Amino acid sequence: MRKTVFAFGLGTALSALSFGALAQDQVKLVYWSLWNEPEPGANVVKSLIADYQAAHPGVTIEAVWNGRQNQTTVRNALASGTPIDIMDADMDGLKGGLAGAGELLPWTDDLAGASPDGTGTFADLFYPTLIDMSANDSVSYQIPYMLYAYNILYNAKLFRDAGVTSAPEDWDDFVAALEKVKATGVNAIAIESDIAFYNVKWFNYLLERIAGPDFLLKAVEDKTGETWRDPAVRKALDMELDLWTRGLVPEESRGYQWPAAQQTVAFGETAAELVGSWLPVELADTVDEGFEWGAMRFPAVKGGLGDINHVEVNAFSFGVLKGTKHEAEARDFIKFVVSAPSQQRFADEAKIGVANKSVAWAPEVATARQSLDEASLILPENHGIKALYPDYSTNVYEALHNQAFLGLITPEDYIEQMVSRTKEFWANR
């Protein structure tokens, strides 16, 4: 996640909500946060803490603001014996990190129990499959609270001006639509050359649409590396590189450093970008008043095994550390944050997606929410390899793809390197 500006608040009505029965003695919860303190998001969390403390006079919450590398910071603190009750981090990273290491408490009983508002179970609050995606060996050690969908976000006016009035659902129609946009003198696709985890989404989706949702993980877990020679890999590479050949990605993109490309979207110079649903918030202060955002699902590929209703997401979760001496209070605060009233305020004022499926998203990201509502399958980042094999995901998969995507190595070189690096990865485990 980029350093996104979020801001959300909490009305006093929430103080009337009653959560679990808590200890009568004074309790201090220590919460280590993924937010940086100067960010508006940290101020939002402060307001949540203040409201919770007002409703629970026996509880105080001490926040430590660590930023996006929170999990690494927490891990180092735990090694030195620092007491921590609650932390948050990206869901896939947490699954492969502290949850996998046995440092977080399970939520099995809570998820089967009643939701904070008494309607259904606690698990029923969340998008289907989110809890399953976050689980380690079918046991959930984290509770998601923020959620982003990876869609093709676009300037709806620029597409209409090019005569494209509906989102194309097939790759060939998508390319044809981009050609129409380009013909109007506008760049079609924005690419940040230095953000490998953005650019790999093109490859993720194309591989999924061609070979199905299980293919990528299968390729990574093939200890011989030979699955990377499957024709689906070369086809996906050729299809994304064809966007460059056609000029749908401007040549100068090879030198763009974030946020140069997305700024061209904000200024109306480029029509679309494949990115998380945080983009409208990042660009809120840059786009003209009345800028009309659209979000299209990644198109299908004719004859492919994937589905246009398979959507990749980036989620962020809370966890309770196993060493806590205040387990009931820690769980109660997290339930407070993911209850519908809290999450609705979060969505309205932060204008980002939330994990509670009953909550309406802000207009700027409503089309991204629609893609999740219609999804038949929600995919984790890099289709599971980020959670299971984080070093491989970043240092092999994303890094080598970015070289191929930017034309620094040939498709043949990419495939051979993926075969050898995968084989090497497994030989060293």
N, C-alpha and C positions, 0 to 999 in steps of 0.2 A: 504494500500500500504506500502510495506517495504521501508526502506530508500535506494532508488534506485539511482544509479549514472547516471545522464542524462547530455548531453551536446549538445547544438544546437546553430547555428549561423544564421545570417541574412545578405544576400548580399546587397550591396549598391543599387542594382536595385530596391529594394522595396521602396526606398525613392522617386522614381518617381511615385509611385502609388498615386492616388488621392482618398481620402475618402470624408466624408461629409463636407459640408460647416460649418466652425467653427467660434466661436466668435473672434473678432479682438483684444479684450483686453487680457492681459496676464492671463493665467489660470493655476492653479496648481491642478493636479489630485492627490489624495492620494489613493494609491493602497496597500492593505494589502494582503500578499502573503502566499500561502501554502508552499513555499520553505524556507529552511534554507539557510542563506547567504553563508556559506562555500561551499555549494553544487554547482557543475557545472551548475545545472539547474537554480540557481539564476543568475549565470553569463550570461546564455542565455537570461533570461528575461531582464537583464540589457542591453544586446545588442539590444533587441527588442525595449526597451524604448528609447535607444539612437537614433536608426534609425527613430523611430516615431517622436521624438522631432526635429531631423534634418529636417524632412519633414514638420513639423508644428512648426515654431519658436515661435508661441504664446502660446504653451503648454509645461509645464514641468510636469513630473510625479515623485512623491516621493514614493518610495517603502519601505514597512516595512515587514521584513522577519520573519514570525511567525512559519513556519513549519506546519506539518500535522494537528495540532489542531487549525488551523487558524480560523475556524468557531466559536469555543468556545471563542477564544481571541477577535474576532470581536464583538461577542455578548456582552461580558463584556465591551468592549470599547464604544459601542453604548449606553449602559446603563448609562455610565458616561458622555455622551455628546460629545465624540470624533468624529470629522468629518471624514468620510471615503467615498470615491466615488466608488471604485471598490474593489472586493475581489474575491478569488477563493477557491474552496473546492471540496471534492468528491460529485458527482452529487446526489447520493441518500441521503447522509447526509444533503446536502443543501436543497433538496426537503422537507425533514421532519423537517428541522430547520428554517433557516432565510426566505426561500421562503414561507413555511407554516405559519410563523408568520407574514407575510405581510411586511417584511423589505426590499424586493427587488422590483425593478420596472419591469413591464411586457414588453415582447418583441413582442407582437402580431403584431403591425404595422410593425416593422422592418422585422420580419420573412416573412410577406406577400410582402414586398417591394423587390427591386432589390438587387441582390448579389453585392459584391464589384467590381467584374469584369464585371458586366452588363449582365451576362448569367444566365437567370432564376431568381428565387426568392432567397432570403437569406436562406430560409429554405431548398432549394434544395441542398445546399452545404453539408448537413450532411447525415449520414447513416439513412435510413428509420427507423422510430420508435424511434430514439434517442431523438428527440425533444418531441415527445409524452410521452416518458418515464420520461422525466424531468419535465413535466407539473404538476401543481396543479390545479385540477378541470378544465382541458383543457386550462389553461393559463400558458404559459411558462415564467418563471422568471429567467432563466439561459441559458447560451450558452455553450455547451460542447466544449472542445478543446483537451483533451487527452483521449485516449481510450485504454483499455486493454481487450483482450479476454481470457476467461478461457478455456484452452485446455489441453490435456495431452501432455506436451512437452517431447521430448525424443531424445536420442542419436541414430541417424539413423544408424550408423555403427554397434552398438551393436545389433540392431534389425536384420540387414542384416546378421550379423555373426550367428544369431540364426535361420536363414532361413525365417525370416519374412520380406517380400519384399513390402508389401502393408499394409496400416493402416486398422486394422479390424473395421468393422462397427457394429458388433453384440456383445453383452456382452460375450456370450459363446466363440466366436472366439477371443475376446480380452483376456479373461482369458487363453485360450489355447496358445496365442502368448506370454503372460507373462511367462507361464510354460516353453516354449521353451527358452526364455531368461534366466530364472533361471537355466535351465539345463546346460547352458554354464559356470556356475560359477559366474555369475553376478547377483547382487540384482535387482529385477524387479522394485520396486516402492519406491520412497523416500517420507518419511513422517516426518515433523517437529512436535514433540509432543506438543509444546507450542504455535503453531499458529492455534488457533481454526477456524479462518475464512478461512484458507486454507483447513483444513480437512473437514469442513462442505460442501465443494463443491462436495465431493463424494456423500453425502447424498442428496444434492440439485438435482444433476443430476439424481441420481437413482430414487428419488421420481417423478421427472418430466417425466423421460422415462417410468416409470410404470403407473403413475396415471394422467399424463398430466400437463400442465404448470400452471393451476389454483389451483392445489391441495394444495400446501403449504400455500398459502394465505388463502384459505378456512379453513384449519386446525387452523391457528392462529386466525381467526376471528370467529370461533365457540366458543361462550362464555361459553359453557358447557365443552369444552375441549375434548368431546367424539370423534371428528374426528381423534384424535391421536390414537384411537384404530382400525382404519381402517387397514385391512390386508396389504395394500400397505406399511404402515410404517414399519411393522415387516419384510416384504420382503426386503425392501431397507436396513434395518439394517443387516439382515442376509447376503445379497449379499456383502456388504462392509466388514463385519467381516470375511467372507469366504476368503478374500484376505490375512488376517493375518493367518488364519488356514492353508492355503496352503503354507505359508512361502513366499508369493510373496512380503509381506512387512517384512523386517528383524526384528526380535524380539528386537534388540537394538534400533529400532526407538522409542520405548516407552520412552527412555531417551534422545533422541535428542532434543537439543535446537537450534533454528535458529541461524546461517545458517548451522548447521552441516549436515543435510540431503542433501541440495542442493549442498554442497561441494562434496558429494560423487558422485553426477551427474557430476559435473565438472571434477572430477578425473577419470571418466570412471568406477566407482565401482557400480553405479546404473544406470539403463537404462531410467527411466521415472519419471515424477512428474506432478501431476495435480495442475496447478498454473496459475497465470496471465502471459500474454505475455511480462512482464518486465524481466523474468528470464534470457534470453540470454544476456541482458545488464548487469544485476547484476553479471553474471559470465564471462563477456567478458575478464577480466584480469586474470582469473583463468584457463579457458579451454585451451587446446593445440591449436596451429594454425591449422586451417583446421577442427576443430570440426564441425560436421554437425548436425544442429538442425532440428528436425521434429516436427510437431504439428498435432495431430489427434483430431478430434471431439470426444466428449464423446459418446461411443457406444450406440446403441439402445438396448432395451430389448424386446425380442419376446413377442408379444401379448400386449405390452404396449400402452398407449395412447399418449405418448410423441413422439418426433421426433429427429433424429440425427442432423437435421439442426436447432435446437433450441440452441442458444449459449448464455451463461451468460457473462456479461461484467461488468467492473468497469470503470466508466468514471469520469472525472473531469471538472468542469465548472466555468465560470465567472458569476458574478452577479453585477448589479449596485445598490448601496444602495439608498433607497427611499429619504434619506435626502440630496443627492448630490445637489449642486448648479451648477453643470457642466454636466448635463445629456447628451447633444449632444456630448461633447468631450469624455465622458466615453464610450458611445456606439460606437463611432468612433474608439477608440483604440481597443476595443474588436473585432470589425469587421476586423481591420488590422491584429490582431493575428490569426484569423481563416480563413483569405483569403488563397487561394491555394499557392501562393509563400511563405508566412510565414510558413504555415503548411508543405510544402514540405521540407524546410530547417530543420524544427523541426524533421520530420521523418528521413531524411538522416543522420543528425548528432547526434540526440538523440537516434535513432534506437528504437523508441517506436511507438505505434499506435497513430493516430490522428483522430479527429472526422470528418474532411473534407473528404468525400468519394472519391474525385477525386485524392487524393494524394497517391502515391505508398509508401509502407512501405519498410524498409531496408530488405535485404536478410535474416537476422537472425530471423525476425518475419514475413516473407512473408507468411508462411503457416498459421499463426494465422489470418492474413488479409484475406486469402482465405476462412477461415471458416466463416467470417463475410459476405464476398461477396456472399457466397452460403446460408447464413442463411435465413430461412423463418420466423424466429421469434428471436428477440434479447431480452434477459431476463435481468432485473436489478438484482443487487446483492441480494441474498437470495430471489429472485423472488418477490420483492416488499416490503418485511417486514422490510428491513433495512431502507427504506425511510419512511414508514408509522408508524412503531413501533420500533424505533431504540434501546430503552432500552431492550425491549423483545428480539430483534434480537441478541444482544450481550450477555446479562446476563442470558437469559433463553435458547433460541434456540441454539446458538453456544456453550455456556458453557456446557449444558447438553449433547449435541451431542458429544463433545470432550471426556467427561467422558465415554460415551458408546463406542466410537470409539477406545479408548485406553484400554478398558476392565476394567475400574474402577467401572462401574456399569453394570448390566446385561441388555439385551434388554427389559426384563419385567420391570425392575426398571425404565429404560428410559421412556417407554411409560406411566407408572403410574405417574411419576414425570411431564411429559409434560401435562398430563391431569390436574393434580392438579395445576401446576404452571400457566397454561393458564387460568383456572377458576379463580385463585387468581388474575392474571393480570387484567382481565376484572372487577372483583368485586371491584378493587381499582381505577378504572378509573373514 
